[in-house]
Structure formats: C-alpha cells, structure tokens
Amino acid sequence: MTFHNRLIDLPKADLGFFPTPIMPLKNLSRHLGGPEILIKRDDLTGLALGGNKTRKLEFIFGEAIKKGSDSVITAGAQQSNHCRQTAAAAAQLGLECHLLLGGIQPAQINGNLLLDKLFGAHIHWTKEHRKGEDIPSVQEALVAQGKNPYVIPYGGSNELGACGFVNAGMELSEQLDYHSLSHIFFASSSGGTHAGLMIAKSMLNASFNLVGVQIDKDELDGCSFKAQINELANQTCHFLGLDTCYEEGEVVLDNRYLGGGYGVIGTAEQHAIELLAHTEGILLDPVYTARAMAALIDSVQSGELDNTKQVLFWHTGGTPSLFSYASKFD
C-alpha cells in the first residue's frame, strides 16, 4: 500500500471546509517592498471560527469514533485554539468533551474560553499544568463512570494529527506552483503542523524552505522542540509506511521571537497584528500567528528573502483569542 493510499484509507470525521483559499497580500507586499507575499487561509477552515487544528481533528476524531468513544479529553492554555476546536468538533459529533485548561477560572470569560462554554465542554482548571499533565486522573474518573474516553494529545500533535498537515501540504501543491516559493512561514508549537509539512515537502521533492517560528519556550519532559518535531516526523513516516527518516538538523525552527514567553504579547506581535489589519483587513492572533508574521516581516525588511520568488504565510487561525487581549490595543 502506498503512503497516499494509507492516508486516504484513514478514518476521518468531516469537520472543515477544504481546500482553504490562498490569496496574495498585495498591500502588505507593496508596503514592505520585498517579494510577493501569499497567505494560506487556514483561519477559514470553518469549525468554530476556523484554525489549523481542524485538519488534525478530522483524523483524530475519525479514530475516536472508530473506537466507539463517547467522550474526549484534551488540554491546553486558557485561550487554547486547539481546545476550542476540539469542543466544537465534539459537539458536532455528539461526544462529551473534557478540557483541562491551565490557570484558574477568570472572573470574566471571553475569547476561546467563552466558546468552550458555549459548546458545552466540561472544563477542569489545572493551574500550572497546561499540557495535559493531569489527563490520566480525568480519564480514570470517566472510566469509573462507565464511559469510553478518547485522549487527544496536547495540540492534537501525534501521528494522526500530523497526517492532517501531510494532507495540507498536498492540498497546497494543487493550488499553486510551489516551485515559485522560496519560503513558507508558520507558527510552530506542539509540532504536528511542522512535522506534517516536512513530510509533504519530502513527498513533493520541493525546494522551498519551511520556517517554523517557535512560539513556546517551555519544553516538554526536558525534550527540545526540535527533538520533539523530529521524533514526530519520523513516527508519522513510520505510521504511513514511508522510508523517509529525518535528522534533527533538518528541522528549521526560528526561536528569536519567544519574547516574554507563551501568550505574552509584545511590540513585535502588536505591530504584526496592526500592520496586517491596516493593510489587508486580515486578523492575526496574539499568541501564534502574530509571532510568525513578525518573523516574516523582519525577514523581508532585512533583505534575507529572494525578491524574484514568492513567500507564503500559513495562517493557522486563532483569531478568537484576540478579544481576550483587547487592553493591549486600547
């Protein structure tokens, strides 16, 4: 069985609107005076105001349903885009949803947290644990109640989640001449998007540069982000029956934009949000896409990019969290 057949034969839940459009950012390109910039609008995937997690969740929920699960458990930060889309997918498919969110319950709810509540998710506050450290105890409690819960990893980033972005890379190749691209910029956090795009690039034998912009400085189990992404890419290749094997040095991760840490908006993020909104009428989110766009803007302005080639920004969504940062734009 070829890898493509393996991908097609995986069970999927129909959750999003695909393919998502690609459009030129003419005003931004003119403003920056560099190469032509394109944007891939995964903020328009359709599920609960969109985002890249929809691609991952189609495969993950496909397996959950195949296994007869009646509930799902996942984790994230208070304004997690992954948790918001998971809650919406669970509501759409009739599964109970449990979200383990870092921090404590705020006095006012807005942004993604408001949507989690509207989708009927059961929220468990886990203080400093925002990456699923407490999932086993919730899973055990649900099993004791006679339920059959399915655990979705942090960010939806396992082999199934990465398959969503192997698919996405193939989708991109059908939408434009990828030989004209010099770089693809995107936010890289839990690793599934990054690993999937690496594999798609290999399958296409493409020469563009994948630039994952690191979002989170907190490592998982003492393992560097590069190592996590590399391991996930290799695990996904094995899962799909591919002979491809990556070395850690092949993972391109720009860690210059970590700023004050995860979820802390700084000058670079604020500038990127305002610039894209003013020039194109497109919204970024403060945590992920604003950092990735800040990296792209700096790369253009420093003259690092080839002006004869196109550059693609992969908009991974997250816009609802913008409302929880309203005071930063007052």
Beta strands, then each sheet from edge to edge (+ up, - down):
strand 1: 22-24
strand 2: 36-41
strand 3: 71-76
strand 4: 96-101
strand 5: 122-125
strand 6: 149-151
strand 7: 181-188
strand 8: 209-214
strand 9: 253-254
strand 10: 310-315
sheet 1: 1+ 2- 10- 7- 8- 9-
sheet 2: 5+ 4+ 3+ 6+
end
